[in-house]
């Protein structure tokens, strides 16, 4: 199992090619269409609905990205589909909708958001839905998560599907619900073998970490997040094989 070469040659649009001023909220159909039209890879995020469906949405809660409040997982898929994304008339898309829209035209990098709450082992429902939804999908696709248990579960469900870990230094201020011991452990990226990972996508602010250098030297691909300027991209590419970007147009 290896990462498709297009994940290393096409810059990847973070949460698709979003631009709120142009009516394209993050993780929206419009943002996905824009990325496809410009030939960029696409990164999206998945959260779970109350009826067990994979929905394309970044946050745990609805508040930041819609005019509704509360956790995504307290609404069913039909309810979520009817909630407009702020800055658009579009509702929240489902994973199958986005799969059909992309349809292999560009590489699709799918982040499965943590469902445990503390990056622990309480996972599986979303991973099973993801495998069912993407079965038979033709085109470059790969999955990743900050929670290694998610990718370990995905490996058991679909060992042939490329998997990676989303990684960083796990600072306490960004992970208030995660125990210190868990954060310290995950910062060392210890679960690559058990997850069967073929890549990491690492925080650009920590890209010069010796551990990232070790991962790259081992033969795994290194992606990074989130690049917001051409200057930042040039620096990141000294280490990373490819970038996940937003807010500017890569060359």
The 8 nearest C-alpha neighbors of each residue, nearest first, counted from 0:
[[1, 161, 159, 2, 160, 197, 158, 195],
 [2, 0, 197, 161, 3, 198, 162, 4],
 [1, 3, 161, 4, 197, 6, 0, 141],
 [2, 4, 5, 6, 139, 1, 7, 140],
 [5, 3, 6, 7, 2, 8, 1, 139],
 [4, 6, 8, 7, 3, 9, 106, 139],
 [7, 5, 4, 8, 3, 9, 106, 2],
 [6, 8, 5, 241, 4, 240, 9, 10],
 [7, 9, 5, 6, 10, 4, 241, 240],
 [8, 10, 39, 40, 5, 6, 7, 11],
 [11, 9, 242, 39, 40, 243, 241, 8],
 [12, 10, 40, 243, 41, 39, 244, 9],
 [11, 13, 15, 41, 16, 244, 243, 42],
 [12, 14, 15, 42, 244, 243, 245, 11],
 [13, 15, 43, 26, 42, 25, 12, 16],
 [16, 14, 12, 41, 13, 31, 30, 17],
 [17, 15, 30, 34, 12, 33, 31, 14],
 [16, 18, 30, 25, 23, 24, 15, 19],
 [19, 17, 23, 21, 20, 24, 22, 16],
 [18, 20, 22, 23, 24, 21, 86, 17],
 [21, 19, 18, 22, 23, 86, 24, 17],
 [20, 22, 19, 18, 23, 17, 24, 86],
 [23, 21, 19, 20, 87, 86, 24, 18],
 [22, 24, 18, 17, 19, 30, 29, 21],
 [25, 23, 19, 17, 27, 18, 22, 26],
 [24, 26, 17, 14, 27, 15, 30, 23],
 [27, 25, 14, 15, 43, 56, 55, 24],
 [28, 26, 30, 29, 25, 24, 31, 23],
 [27, 29, 31, 30, 32, 26, 92, 97],
 [28, 30, 32, 27, 23, 31, 33, 24],
 [31, 29, 16, 17, 23, 33, 27, 15],
 [30, 32, 28, 15, 34, 29, 33, 16],
 [33, 31, 29, 35, 30, 34, 28, 36],
 [32, 34, 36, 30, 31, 35, 16, 29],
 [35, 33, 16, 39, 31, 37, 36, 32],
 [34, 36, 38, 32, 37, 33, 39, 31],
 [35, 37, 33, 34, 38, 32, 39, 31],
 [38, 36, 34, 35, 39, 33, 32, 16],
 [37, 39, 35, 36, 34, 105, 40, 9],
 [40, 38, 34, 9, 10, 11, 37, 35],
 [39, 41, 11, 106, 105, 9, 10, 12],
 [42, 40, 12, 107, 15, 11, 108, 106],
 [41, 43, 108, 14, 13, 15, 109, 12],
 [44, 42, 14, 109, 26, 110, 15, 108],
 [45, 43, 110, 57, 55, 56, 109, 111],
 [44, 46, 55, 111, 54, 56, 112, 53],
 [45, 47, 54, 53, 56, 112, 55, 48],
 [48, 46, 53, 72, 52, 51, 54, 125],
 [49, 47, 72, 75, 52, 51, 50, 76],
 [48, 50, 75, 72, 73, 74, 51, 47],
 [51, 49, 75, 48, 52, 76, 74, 47],
 [52, 50, 48, 49, 47, 53, 125, 124],
 [51, 53, 48, 47, 50, 54, 76, 128],
 [52, 54, 47, 94, 46, 45, 93, 125],
 [53, 55, 93, 46, 45, 94, 56, 47],
 [56, 54, 45, 44, 93, 92, 94, 26],
 [57, 55, 44, 45, 46, 54, 58, 26],
 [56, 58, 44, 45, 59, 55, 46, 112],
 [59, 57, 60, 56, 61, 46, 63, 71],
 [58, 60, 70, 71, 57, 61, 46, 72],
 [61, 59, 70, 69, 58, 71, 62, 68],
 [60, 62, 68, 65, 69, 67, 64, 63],
 [61, 63, 68, 65, 67, 60, 64, 66],
 [64, 62, 65, 61, 60, 66, 58, 68],
 [63, 65, 85, 62, 84, 61, 66, 58],
 [64, 66, 85, 84, 67, 62, 61, 63],
 [67, 65, 62, 85, 68, 64, 61, 63],
 [66, 68, 65, 62, 61, 69, 82, 64],
 [69, 67, 62, 61, 60, 66, 70, 65],
 [70, 68, 60, 61, 71, 62, 67, 73],
 [69, 71, 60, 72, 73, 59, 61, 68],
 [70, 72, 60, 73, 74, 59, 61, 48],
 [71, 73, 48, 49, 70, 47, 74, 75],
 [72, 74, 49, 71, 70, 48, 75, 69],
 [75, 73, 49, 72, 48, 71, 78, 79],
 [74, 76, 49, 48, 50, 78, 77, 79],
 [75, 77, 79, 78, 48, 80, 52, 74],
 [78, 76, 80, 79, 75, 81, 74, 82],
 [79, 77, 81, 75, 80, 76, 74, 82],
 [80, 78, 76, 82, 81, 77, 91, 74],
 [79, 81, 90, 91, 77, 78, 82, 92],
 [82, 80, 90, 78, 79, 83, 77, 91],
 [81, 83, 90, 79, 80, 91, 84, 78],
 [84, 82, 90, 89, 88, 81, 85, 65],
 [83, 85, 65, 87, 90, 89, 64, 86],
 [86, 84, 65, 87, 64, 83, 66, 24],
 [85, 87, 22, 19, 84, 24, 88, 23],
 [88, 86, 89, 84, 85, 22, 83, 24],
 [87, 89, 83, 90, 84, 86, 85, 82],
 [90, 88, 83, 87, 84, 91, 27, 28],
 [89, 91, 83, 80, 82, 81, 84, 92],
 [90, 92, 80, 79, 82, 84, 55, 83],
 [93, 91, 55, 80, 54, 90, 96, 94],
 [92, 94, 54, 96, 55, 95, 53, 97],
 [93, 95, 97, 96, 54, 53, 55, 98],
 [96, 94, 98, 97, 93, 132, 99, 133],
 [97, 95, 99, 93, 94, 98, 100, 92],
 [96, 98, 100, 94, 99, 95, 101, 93],
 [99, 97, 95, 101, 100, 96, 102, 94],
 [98, 100, 102, 96, 97, 101, 95, 103],
 [99, 101, 97, 98, 102, 96, 32, 31],
 [102, 100, 98, 103, 99, 104, 97, 105],
 [101, 103, 99, 100, 104, 98, 138, 137],
 [138, 102, 104, 105, 101, 137, 139, 106],
 [103, 105, 102, 101, 35, 106, 138, 38],
 [106, 104, 40, 103, 107, 35, 38, 39],
 [107, 105, 139, 40, 140, 6, 41, 5],
 [108, 106, 140, 41, 42, 40, 139, 109],
 [109, 107, 42, 141, 140, 142, 41, 43],
 [110, 108, 142, 43, 42, 44, 141, 143],
 [111, 109, 44, 143, 144, 142, 112, 43],
 [110, 112, 45, 144, 44, 143, 109, 113],
 [113, 111, 45, 46, 110, 144, 114, 44],
 [112, 114, 115, 146, 118, 116, 111, 145],
 [113, 115, 116, 122, 112, 121, 118, 46],
 [116, 114, 121, 117, 119, 113, 118, 122],
 [117, 115, 114, 118, 113, 176, 119, 177],
 [116, 118, 177, 119, 115, 176, 178, 113],
 [119, 117, 146, 115, 116, 113, 177, 120],
 [118, 120, 117, 115, 121, 148, 146, 116],
 [121, 119, 148, 122, 115, 118, 149, 146],
 [122, 120, 115, 119, 114, 123, 148, 118],
 [123, 121, 120, 114, 115, 149, 124, 148],
 [122, 124, 126, 125, 127, 152, 149, 121],
 [125, 123, 127, 126, 122, 128, 51, 47],
 [124, 126, 128, 127, 123, 47, 129, 53],
 [125, 127, 129, 123, 128, 124, 153, 130],
 [128, 126, 130, 124, 129, 125, 123, 131],
 [127, 129, 125, 131, 126, 130, 132, 124],
 [130, 128, 126, 132, 127, 131, 133, 125],
 [129, 131, 127, 133, 128, 132, 134, 126],
 [130, 132, 128, 134, 129, 133, 127, 126],
 [133, 131, 129, 130, 134, 95, 128, 94],
 [134, 132, 136, 130, 131, 129, 135, 95],
 [133, 135, 131, 136, 132, 130, 129, 137],
 [136, 134, 133, 137, 132, 131, 138, 130],
 [137, 135, 133, 134, 138, 102, 98, 103],
 [138, 136, 103, 135, 102, 139, 140, 134],
 [103, 137, 139, 140, 136, 102, 106, 104],
 [138, 140, 106, 3, 103, 107, 141, 105],
 [141, 139, 107, 106, 108, 138, 142, 161],
 [142, 140, 161, 108, 162, 109, 107, 160],
 [143, 141, 109, 162, 110, 108, 163, 161],
 [142, 144, 163, 110, 164, 162, 165, 111],
 [145, 143, 165, 146, 111, 164, 110, 112],
 [144, 146, 165, 164, 166, 147, 113, 143],
 [145, 147, 118, 144, 148, 149, 113, 119],
 [148, 146, 150, 149, 151, 145, 190, 144],
 [149, 147, 151, 146, 150, 120, 152, 119],
 [150, 148, 152, 147, 151, 146, 122, 153],
 [149, 151, 153, 147, 152, 194, 148, 154],
 [150, 152, 194, 148, 154, 153, 149, 147],
 [153, 151, 149, 155, 150, 154, 148, 123],
 [154, 152, 150, 156, 155, 151, 157, 126],
 [153, 155, 158, 151, 157, 152, 156, 150],
 [154, 156, 152, 153, 157, 158, 151, 150],
 [155, 157, 153, 154, 158, 152, 127, 130],
 [158, 156, 154, 159, 160, 153, 155, 130],
 [159, 157, 154, 160, 155, 156, 153, 161],
 [158, 160, 157, 0, 161, 154, 162, 156],
 [159, 161, 158, 157, 162, 141, 0, 154],
 [162, 160, 141, 2, 0, 1, 142, 159],
 [163, 161, 142, 196, 143, 141, 197, 160],
 [164, 162, 196, 143, 198, 199, 197, 142],
 [163, 165, 199, 143, 144, 145, 166, 200],
 [164, 166, 145, 200, 144, 199, 201, 143],
 [165, 167, 201, 164, 200, 145, 202, 199],
 [166, 168, 202, 169, 201, 186, 205, 165],
 [167, 169, 186, 170, 205, 166, 202, 182],
 [170, 168, 167, 182, 186, 171, 174, 173],
 [171, 169, 172, 173, 168, 174, 182, 167],
 [170, 172, 174, 173, 175, 169, 179, 182],
 [173, 171, 170, 174, 175, 169, 176, 177],
 [172, 174, 171, 170, 175, 169, 176, 177],
 [173, 175, 171, 177, 176, 172, 170, 169],
 [176, 174, 177, 171, 172, 173, 178, 170],
 [177, 175, 174, 117, 178, 116, 171, 118],
 [176, 178, 117, 174, 175, 179, 182, 181],
 [179, 177, 181, 180, 182, 176, 117, 175],
 [178, 180, 182, 181, 183, 177, 171, 184],
 [179, 181, 183, 178, 182, 184, 177, 185],
 [182, 180, 184, 178, 179, 183, 185, 177],
 [183, 181, 179, 185, 184, 169, 180, 186],
 [184, 182, 180, 186, 181, 185, 179, 187],
 [183, 185, 181, 182, 186, 187, 180, 189],
 [186, 184, 188, 187, 182, 183, 181, 189],
 [185, 187, 168, 183, 188, 184, 169, 182],
 [186, 188, 185, 189, 184, 210, 183, 168],
 [189, 187, 185, 186, 190, 191, 166, 184],
 [190, 188, 187, 191, 185, 184, 192, 186],
 [191, 189, 193, 192, 188, 194, 147, 185],
 [192, 190, 196, 194, 193, 195, 189, 188],
 [191, 193, 195, 194, 190, 196, 189, 197],
 [194, 192, 190, 195, 191, 151, 196, 147],
 [195, 193, 151, 191, 196, 150, 192, 190],
 [194, 196, 192, 193, 191, 197, 154, 162],
 [197, 195, 163, 162, 191, 194, 198, 192],
 [196, 198, 219, 163, 1, 162, 2, 220],
 [199, 197, 220, 163, 219, 196, 221, 164],
 [198, 200, 164, 163, 221, 165, 201, 222],
 [199, 201, 222, 223, 165, 221, 166, 164],
 [200, 202, 223, 166, 167, 165, 199, 224],
 [201, 203, 167, 224, 204, 205, 223, 206],
 [202, 204, 206, 205, 224, 223, 201, 225],
 [205, 203, 202, 206, 207, 167, 201, 224],
 [206, 204, 203, 202, 207, 208, 167, 168],
 [205, 207, 203, 208, 204, 202, 201, 211],
 [206, 208, 205, 209, 211, 212, 238, 204],
 [207, 209, 210, 211, 206, 205, 212, 168],
 [210, 208, 212, 211, 213, 207, 206, 214],
 [209, 211, 213, 208, 212, 214, 187, 188],
 [212, 210, 214, 208, 213, 209, 215, 206],
 [211, 213, 209, 215, 210, 214, 216, 208],
 [214, 212, 210, 216, 211, 215, 217, 209],
 [215, 213, 211, 217, 212, 216, 219, 210],
 [214, 216, 212, 219, 217, 218, 213, 211],
 [217, 215, 213, 218, 214, 212, 219, 211],
 [216, 218, 214, 215, 219, 213, 212, 220],
 [219, 217, 216, 215, 220, 214, 197, 198],
 [220, 218, 198, 215, 197, 217, 214, 221],
 [219, 221, 198, 215, 240, 199, 197, 218],
 [222, 220, 239, 199, 240, 198, 200, 215],
 [223, 221, 200, 241, 239, 242, 240, 199],
 [222, 224, 201, 200, 242, 203, 202, 243],
 [225, 223, 243, 202, 203, 226, 201, 242],
 [224, 226, 244, 243, 203, 223, 227, 202],
 [227, 225, 244, 224, 232, 243, 228, 231],
 [226, 228, 245, 246, 244, 247, 225, 231],
 [229, 227, 231, 230, 247, 226, 232, 246],
 [228, 230, 232, 231, 233, 249, 227, 247],
 [231, 229, 233, 228, 232, 234, 227, 235],
 [230, 232, 228, 234, 229, 233, 226, 235],
 [231, 233, 229, 235, 230, 234, 226, 236],
 [234, 232, 230, 236, 231, 235, 229, 237],
 [233, 235, 231, 232, 236, 237, 230, 238],
 [236, 234, 232, 237, 233, 238, 239, 231],
 [235, 237, 239, 238, 233, 234, 232, 240],
 [236, 238, 235, 234, 239, 233, 240, 232],
 [237, 239, 236, 235, 240, 206, 207, 234],
 [240, 238, 236, 221, 241, 222, 235, 237],
 [239, 241, 221, 222, 7, 236, 220, 238],
 [242, 240, 222, 7, 239, 10, 236, 223],
 [243, 241, 223, 10, 222, 244, 11, 224],
 [242, 244, 11, 224, 225, 13, 12, 223],
 [245, 243, 226, 12, 13, 225, 227, 242],
 [246, 244, 227, 13, 247, 12, 226, 16],
 [245, 247, 227, 244, 248, 228, 18, 17],
 [248, 246, 245, 228, 227, 249, 244, 229],
 [247, 249, 250, 246, 245, 229, 228, 244],
 [250, 248, 247, 229, 10, 244, 228, 232],
 [249, 248, 229, 10, 247, 232, 9, 233]]
